[in-house]
Amino acid sequence: MSRSAYIRLGGGIDLVTPPEQLRPGAALSCINYECPVTGGYRRIDGYTQRGPALPGEGPTLGVVTFADTIYGVRKDQGAATATLYRLNSAGDTWEVVGSAGALAAGRHEFIEGNVYATDSGRSLYGVGGGKPFELALDGTLTTLANAPSGATMIALHQNHLFLGFPMGSLQHSGIGDPSNWDAATGGAGEIGTSDRLTGILSGVGGVLHVLCRDSIKTLRGTSAADFVLEVTVPTSGARAYSSQSMQQPYFIGERGISSLEATQRYGDFSALYPGRVVEPMFSQGGKANRVIASCIARTKGQYRVFFDDRSGLYLSGNGITAVEFPHQMVVAHSGELESGREQILVGDDEGNVYCLDDGQDFDGTPIRAYLTLAYTDLQSPSARKRFRRVFWDIRSGSDARLWMQPDFDYGDTQTGRPRREYIDFMLGGGLWGVDNWNEFRWSVPGMGQEAMDVTGTGTSINFSLFSESQSSPHELLGYDLHFDMRRQRRG
């Protein structure tokens, strides 16, 4: 008698659970897909270059969005200095901000905020191994000449500007005055971390998270009079350039993606390990030592980390997936335009600046995406089934082609291997009054059920999917599998 079973997709990559115990919707491997908060798998968006390559030489040293303007830093040609540039309104020229060669030729980090009394005091602060600087809303660049040199980390906390030095020094300005660094009369100060410093990040409850190589610490208090640095996690640390705040701090530790969650006790935090399912990438693949940049995607609820081999990981509340880019990204920044729209910038090792989640390809290169789903035995591991047909639920797509390959019995070579099939689909129906006129098609469904023949017999089945296109993302929600029950497996 013919039967059917519906498999809901989602959950991301799981490299630690035995294959026969994996939830059927999970993934054995997943490249250039993401896990939306609504479930399923969605091919990622592309990215588009902003402006020409930055003037100068070497990799992009920093990117940031401030006051609806894109800024970038790159080393000067043949010099040991760097320059801050802004992209002009036409988007075709980089203009020098302040003076050429005014910055140190190091990796730059930025923080936006306001330590003054009025809204006009909102400024951008940056540092890259030299003196920190302040960029005002009117475009005025001011070097904070009284501040110490050599910092590589920066944060705004309790109306102080904080600078982090890798050797383990945390220094702060006076209250409400980023230019005042006089410890004797101005309220500035220095705090030793007793560990190599890798990041500083403001947290909930009015605390500053101080991330070190072998520990995580928390700074409490409001000024130099009552600042206290306490150890939060004594046995695990964070990698440089991996820390981001998404309601709670996320970072890369020895075993992969970690986070701190506020406990019921005010001001206390407990360590979590959301990256457990991909731990082999770090413990065996050495990813922990290859972190090069990170950012968050607020609209998608994602923490993103990038590595020095053109790969990365996207973590959402529904799982972890991997990405691979044709360009080596070396810096990243999540910003917001005055309209409230998010803008995520990345810079590569050749001085180019790109906007993530923008476009249908990787700046002209088709997006190649893979997805290998977990096996399902349909809750009868000993019974052989005759598989006949599968209907895929696909939405939010476009005119794209998906190649699909079923497999049986956990890859047993003694089981017949069916041929690869493909499906073409055109989706894009929109919601009235919600979607943009030029981003959907008339007379097409918002979700389609695409049929595919499956010919084969086995105790379990899974599917591998592949696409390579320059098109809008498609989203896979689940599949309806039709099969007949056969005899029990024999020894």
Disulfide bonds with the S-S distance in Angstrom:
none
